[in-house]
């Protein structure tokens, strides 16, 4: 895919929902035919649902509450996600050591992969993704730390292959070196690879490599899809996507957080809330548990998806802060109809703001003063 401009043919195909008739089975084939939606952000959503501890953010839910994980997978699947991503984000050896449960590492990974496979098989055409991500212990100056991280990636990718994953997603890397190591190990699986980076504040990765440059390196290293996920909201991710789309010829991914980041506060880690907070978070930051007033509305997320797709970005989703409703908004913004579209808004029937003939005028008239 070399032309970054969306074509009329692609727009028409998207409106007709190519997923309903496509015979393509692989990720790249699917992307060649139209948009592919991937739901991420399970850490935040399952914490909101009461199945995961904020701060630790370890996905024990796959072992402790597998039905809750199945339900979330199915909810985002109905909302339009084409990829069932195994919930192994932060399910690596170092995180398990921190919470004193290293012995659960392999059972957790295999359970998450098996649940993903089960849910994907319920809907023909869905793909299962194994997942590796930022380790938070990578050190560009420490060969020992790098070997340790590579070992963590190798075992997780190995389990994903054994459990029948269709692709590997490597995500949320803020060190270029770690992203490249993840790509090398994921590529060795023989499966398609999506590799997305998550730059923190500034215009480069934490080891000094440019954001666009690392995406070029990842394409040259064999990634099938490169791009960005997490940390940045629509406003501070989109400008980089424009540059990435122009600089690479492979497919591009965009999975922002649904928060109103700005040039002054480009990531959600240090967003300030100036709206008269009555009870601030006890840890002194809005991230990660007091971001609610800073969330994008569904229309902002949909506008981002439409604009990114118009740039030629075909792999789309939402990361931390996502909900099934937002995944549906992304899918519909690029012309796809989902199972959950049956319940898309019909404000014409709202008792106060609608225009249905049966709605009493004296009730509708209350709208401006309600």
Secondary structure, DSSP 4 states (H G I P E B T S, - for coil): ----S--HHHHHHHHT-GGGT----SHHHHHHHS-EEEE--HHHHHHHTTSS-TTT---THHHH-HHHHHHHHHHHHHHT--EEE-S-TT-SHHHHHHTT-GGGHHHHHHHHHHHHHHHHHTSTT-EEEEEEE--S---TT-HHHHHHHHHHHHHHHHHHHHTT-SEEEEEEE-SHHHHHHHHHHHHTTTSEEEEEE---SSSB-TTS-BHHHHHHHHHHTT-SEEEEESSS-HHHHHHHHHHHHHH-SSEEEEEE-SB---SSS-SGGG----S--SS--TTSSSTTTS-GGGBPPHHHHHHHHHHHHHHT--EEEE-TT--HHHHHHHHHHTT---GGGGGS--GGG-TTT---TTS-HHHHTTTTT-
